[in-house]
């Protein structure tokens, strides 16, 4: 190194003597100036661009949903955001599927117990997700209303016969213990029932007993109690109902009220003559 020259000066002389141009160093950008504000001052509201809502026709989600399940309706809030008014759900359903008065009764059963209810929430909570739980629907049938009686047949009373007014028939049975009588919707049916019972010896005036079948123990099977004579009798002269004597002189299934009452175990009060049989 020559005397009197520093390293920087020697490096400068070498650079000036070379043929190539000195390298150009780009200038660094100046850092941005930051402005400080008071922290107590409110910040200005930031505005962002909000895209317009998609209509149900232009939305692919709505198109797929409407094609796959047209009965599913959009929620009212989403419909309002989309600018359309929601249509009622009932417009897509058959009105006959929703009766005015529900008659559904739910029977639920599980390890914790069983019961009946008209509330599905109660039945579902007691049977769904519960070990050995199940539920089924029981349709409550409407009780058939019987026609008003127009004639009354007294089979066992003061004076057996057919009466057109209840006041007359009542006088024949009100003071007779264990009286047997029945109302019919027509005079012809009442007369046929009276003739049918009288031909078989089932009509008696008060003070005279009706011939009864000797006592027998209650059967264990229903097939053993069904008397083929009573069940094969023509419907024209029998009642339109079945009568089951489950406690009486001769338990069984009968189709005539006078026979059923005669086979019944007589109670202490005439008002309780039907305590040993029921109508099916």
C-alpha positions as CSV (number, residue, x, y, z in Angstrom):
1,X,0.0,0.0,0.0
2,X,1.6,3.4,-1.0
3,X,2.6,5.7,1.8
4,X,0.2,8.4,2.8
5,X,-3.0,6.7,1.4
6,X,-5.6,5.1,3.5
7,X,-7.6,2.0,2.6
8,X,-10.7,4.0,1.6
9,X,-8.6,6.3,-0.7
10,X,-7.0,3.4,-2.4
11,X,-10.4,1.7,-2.9
12,X,-11.7,5.0,-4.5
13,X,-8.7,5.2,-6.9
14,X,-9.3,1.6,-8.0
15,X,-13.0,2.2,-8.7
16,X,-12.3,5.4,-10.8
17,X,-9.8,3.6,-12.9
18,X,-12.0,0.6,-13.9
19,X,-14.0,0.6,-17.2
20,X,-17.3,-0.6,-15.6
21,X,-19.7,1.9,-14.2
22,X,-20.0,1.9,-10.4
23,X,-23.0,-0.1,-9.1
24,X,-26.2,1.9,-8.5
25,X,-27.7,1.3,-5.1
26,X,-31.5,2.1,-5.1
27,X,-32.7,4.4,-2.4
28,X,-34.7,2.9,0.4
29,X,-38.3,4.2,0.7
30,X,-38.8,6.5,3.6
31,X,-40.9,5.0,6.4
32,X,-44.5,6.2,6.6
33,X,-45.3,9.0,8.9
34,X,-47.4,7.9,11.8
35,X,-49.8,10.3,13.4
36,X,-50.8,9.8,17.0
37,X,-54.3,10.7,18.3
38,X,-55.8,10.9,21.6
39,X,-57.0,7.4,22.8
40,X,-60.1,9.0,24.3
41,X,-61.3,10.2,20.9
42,X,-63.8,7.9,19.1
43,X,-62.6,6.1,16.1
44,X,-64.2,6.9,12.8
45,X,-66.7,4.3,11.5
46,X,-65.3,1.9,9.0
47,X,-67.3,1.4,5.9
48,X,-67.2,-1.9,4.0
49,X,-68.9,-2.7,0.8
50,X,-71.9,-5.1,1.3
51,X,-72.9,-7.2,-1.7
52,X,-76.6,-7.1,-2.6
53,X,-78.6,-10.1,-1.3
54,X,-79.3,-13.0,-3.6
55,X,-82.9,-13.5,-4.7
56,X,-84.4,-17.0,-4.2
57,X,-84.3,-17.6,-8.0
58,X,-80.6,-16.6,-8.4
59,X,-79.3,-18.4,-5.3
60,X,-78.0,-21.9,-6.1
61,X,-78.8,-23.0,-2.5
62,X,-82.4,-22.0,-2.9
63,X,-82.6,-23.7,-6.3
64,X,-81.4,-27.0,-5.0
65,X,-83.5,-26.8,-1.9
66,X,-86.7,-26.0,-3.8
67,X,-86.0,-28.8,-6.3
68,X,-85.3,-31.4,-3.7
69,X,-87.8,-30.4,-1.0
70,X,-90.4,-27.9,-2.2
71,X,-92.3,-28.0,1.0
72,X,-89.5,-26.5,3.0
73,X,-89.9,-22.8,3.4
74,X,-87.4,-20.1,4.1
75,X,-87.4,-18.5,7.5
76,X,-89.2,-15.1,7.7
77,X,-86.0,-13.3,8.7
78,X,-84.1,-14.7,5.6
79,X,-87.1,-14.0,3.4
80,X,-87.2,-10.4,4.6
81,X,-83.5,-9.9,3.9
82,X,-84.0,-11.3,0.5
83,X,-86.8,-8.8,-0.2
84,X,-89.6,-11.4,-0.6
85,X,-92.6,-12.1,1.5
86,X,-92.7,-15.7,2.9
87,X,-95.6,-17.9,2.0
88,X,-97.5,-19.9,4.7
89,X,-96.4,-23.4,5.2
90,X,-100.0,-24.7,5.1
91,X,-100.3,-23.8,1.4
92,X,-98.0,-26.7,0.5
93,X,-99.8,-29.3,2.7
94,X,-103.1,-31.1,2.4
95,X,-105.6,-29.5,4.8
96,X,-107.1,-32.9,5.5
97,X,-103.9,-34.0,7.2
98,X,-104.5,-31.4,9.9
99,X,-107.9,-32.1,11.5
100,X,-109.6,-29.3,13.4
101,X,-109.7,-31.3,16.6
102,X,-106.9,-33.8,17.2
103,X,-108.0,-37.2,18.6
104,X,-104.5,-38.7,18.8
105,X,-103.6,-40.4,22.1
106,X,-100.0,-41.6,22.6
107,X,-99.2,-44.7,24.6
108,X,-95.6,-44.7,25.8
109,X,-93.7,-47.5,27.6
110,X,-90.2,-47.8,29.0
111,X,-88.3,-49.2,32.0
112,X,-89.5,-46.3,34.1
113,X,-93.2,-46.9,33.4
114,X,-95.9,-46.5,30.9
115,X,-99.0,-44.3,30.3
116,X,-101.2,-42.4,28.0
117,X,-101.0,-38.8,27.0
118,X,-102.2,-36.4,24.3
119,X,-99.0,-34.4,24.4
120,X,-96.3,-35.6,22.0
121,X,-93.6,-33.8,23.9
122,X,-94.4,-35.9,27.0
123,X,-94.6,-39.1,25.1
124,X,-91.4,-38.5,23.2
125,X,-89.4,-37.5,26.2
126,X,-90.5,-40.7,28.0
127,X,-89.8,-43.1,25.2
128,X,-87.2,-41.7,22.7
129,X,-83.6,-42.4,23.7
130,X,-84.7,-44.4,26.7
131,X,-83.8,-48.1,27.1
132,X,-86.6,-50.3,26.0
133,X,-88.7,-47.3,25.2
134,X,-91.3,-47.1,22.5
135,X,-94.5,-45.1,21.7
136,X,-97.5,-45.7,19.5
137,X,-100.5,-43.8,18.5
138,X,-104.0,-44.7,19.7
139,X,-106.9,-43.3,17.8
140,X,-109.7,-42.3,20.1
141,X,-112.9,-43.3,18.4
142,X,-116.1,-41.3,18.8
143,X,-118.9,-43.0,20.8
144,X,-121.8,-43.9,18.7
145,X,-124.9,-42.1,19.7
146,X,-127.9,-44.3,20.1
147,X,-131.2,-43.2,18.6
148,X,-133.9,-42.1,20.9
149,X,-136.2,-44.8,22.0
150,X,-139.8,-44.6,20.7
151,X,-141.1,-47.8,22.3
152,X,-140.3,-49.7,25.5
153,X,-140.5,-53.5,26.0
154,X,-141.1,-54.8,29.6
155,X,-139.9,-58.3,29.8
156,X,-140.2,-58.7,33.6
157,X,-142.5,-56.3,35.4
158,X,-146.0,-55.7,36.7
159,X,-147.5,-56.1,33.3
160,X,-145.1,-57.2,30.5
161,X,-145.7,-55.8,27.1
162,X,-144.8,-53.0,24.7
163,X,-145.4,-49.3,25.7
164,X,-145.2,-46.2,23.6
165,X,-144.4,-43.8,26.4
166,X,-141.7,-44.1,29.1
167,X,-144.0,-42.9,31.8
168,X,-146.2,-46.0,31.2
169,X,-143.3,-48.3,31.1
170,X,-141.8,-46.7,34.2
171,X,-144.9,-47.5,36.2
172,X,-144.5,-51.2,35.2
173,X,-140.9,-51.5,36.4
174,X,-140.2,-48.8,39.0
175,X,-141.6,-50.8,41.9
176,X,-140.5,-54.2,40.7
177,X,-137.2,-55.5,42.0
178,X,-134.9,-56.6,39.3
179,X,-137.2,-55.6,36.5
180,X,-136.0,-56.3,32.9
181,X,-136.9,-53.7,30.2
182,X,-135.4,-52.0,27.2
183,X,-136.1,-49.1,24.8
184,X,-136.2,-49.6,21.0
185,X,-136.0,-47.0,18.2
186,X,-139.2,-48.3,16.6
187,X,-142.5,-50.0,17.7
188,X,-141.8,-52.9,15.3
189,X,-138.4,-53.7,16.9
190,X,-139.9,-53.5,20.3
191,X,-142.8,-55.9,19.3
192,X,-140.4,-58.3,17.7
193,X,-138.2,-58.4,20.8
194,X,-141.2,-59.0,23.0
195,X,-142.5,-61.9,20.8
196,X,-139.0,-63.4,20.6
197,X,-138.6,-63.4,24.4
198,X,-142.1,-64.7,25.0
199,X,-141.7,-67.6,22.7
200,X,-138.7,-68.8,24.7
201,X,-140.3,-68.3,28.1
202,X,-138.4,-65.2,29.1
203,X,-141.4,-63.0,29.8
204,X,-142.9,-63.1,33.3
205,X,-145.0,-60.8,35.4
206,X,-143.7,-59.7,38.8
207,X,-144.1,-62.5,41.4
208,X,-143.3,-65.2,38.9
209,X,-139.7,-66.4,38.5
210,X,-138.0,-67.0,35.1
211,X,-136.6,-70.5,34.5
212,X,-132.8,-70.2,34.9
213,X,-130.0,-72.5,34.0
214,X,-128.3,-74.0,37.0
215,X,-125.3,-72.3,38.4
216,X,-121.9,-73.2,36.9
217,X,-118.3,-72.1,37.7
218,X,-116.9,-69.2,35.7
219,X,-115.0,-70.5,32.6
220,X,-111.4,-69.8,31.9
221,X,-111.7,-69.5,28.1
222,X,-114.0,-67.2,26.2
223,X,-114.7,-70.0,23.6
224,X,-116.2,-72.1,26.4
225,X,-118.7,-69.4,27.3
226,X,-120.1,-68.7,23.9
227,X,-123.4,-70.5,23.6
228,X,-124.0,-71.5,20.0
229,X,-127.7,-71.2,20.3
230,X,-127.6,-67.5,21.3
231,X,-124.9,-66.5,18.8
232,X,-126.6,-68.3,15.9
233,X,-129.9,-66.6,16.5
234,X,-131.1,-64.3,13.7
235,X,-130.2,-60.6,14.1
236,X,-133.7,-59.6,13.2
237,X,-135.1,-60.7,16.6
238,X,-131.9,-60.1,18.6
239,X,-130.5,-56.8,19.8
240,X,-127.8,-55.1,17.7
241,X,-125.3,-55.5,20.5
242,X,-123.4,-58.2,22.4
243,X,-123.8,-58.7,26.1
244,X,-121.1,-60.3,28.2
245,X,-122.1,-61.8,31.6
246,X,-118.8,-62.1,33.6
247,X,-120.4,-62.6,37.0
248,X,-123.7,-64.3,37.3
249,X,-125.7,-67.6,37.2
250,X,-124.4,-68.5,33.8
251,X,-121.4,-66.4,32.5
252,X,-121.4,-66.1,28.8
253,X,-121.9,-64.1,25.7
254,X,-125.5,-63.2,24.8
255,X,-127.3,-61.1,22.2
256,X,-130.5,-60.4,24.0
257,X,-130.8,-58.0,26.9
258,X,-133.5,-60.0,28.7
259,X,-131.5,-63.2,28.6
260,X,-128.4,-61.4,29.8
261,X,-130.3,-59.8,32.7
262,X,-131.8,-63.2,33.7
263,X,-128.4,-64.8,33.8
264,X,-126.9,-62.0,35.9
265,X,-126.2,-62.3,39.5
266,X,-128.9,-60.2,41.1
267,X,-127.7,-57.4,43.3
268,X,-129.3,-55.9,46.4
269,X,-130.7,-52.9,44.6
270,X,-132.7,-52.9,41.3
271,X,-130.6,-50.0,40.1
272,X,-127.5,-52.3,40.1
273,X,-128.9,-55.1,38.1
274,X,-126.3,-54.4,35.4
275,X,-123.4,-54.7,37.8
276,X,-122.6,-58.2,36.6
277,X,-122.7,-57.6,32.9
278,X,-121.5,-55.2,30.3
279,X,-122.5,-54.2,26.8
280,X,-120.0,-54.7,23.9
